[in-house]
Amino acid sequence: MRKLTYYVAASLDGYIAGPDGDYDFFPFEGEVQEAILAEYPETMPVHVRGPLGLTDTPHRHFDTVIMGRGTYEPGLKAGITSPYAHLAQYVVSRTLTSADPEVEIVADEPAALVRDLKKQDGMDIWLAGGGKLAAALRDEIDELIIKHNPVVLGAGIPLFDGRFAPTGFLPTSRRGFDSGVNIVTYTRK
């Protein structure tokens, strides 16, 4: 069965973006960039795949991406209507009414969508963000892969932005880099 993996960058204090959705303080260079491009090439948006030499790179983990409106909109504002055209794309939003034909808008029941996708053949499913969607899908998340960045934000979009519901995960692997970034994989208890 396919897994839902929340693969995301986060600050030391648990934010995935600043208050306005900015994330440029998370470094993407050097050995961290090399590791991510080698292990998770399919997580690079279509407009950078060519410049990064990933055009013909096979997927390693995911063939489907699910994101919230807040994760989708920055690309949309930049004219990128299908950011992950190499993946099946779903945007969960009650307010977004149209998108690129390659992007499916899901207005309600993201958990039902995930349960249905898990039953289908394919690679794993990447939850790209954001915090409200992650909280709504908490019970469906099988794995967390968090790129912990050595920065404290103090405010912003939390990793999970929802109700209080302690949910146990166990660390299963950790890779540290000289920059202070740690990529940690957790699986559901």
Secondary structure, DSSP 8 states (H G I E B T S, - for coil): ---EEEEEEE-TTSEEE-TTS--TTS---HHHHHHHHHH-GGGS-HHHHTTTT-TT---SSEEEEEEEHHHHHHHHHTT-S-TTTTSEEEEE-SS-----TTEEEE-S-HHHHHHHHHHSSSSEEEEEE-HHHHHHTGGG--EEEEEE-S---SSSEESS-S------EEEEEEEE-TTS-EEEEEEE-
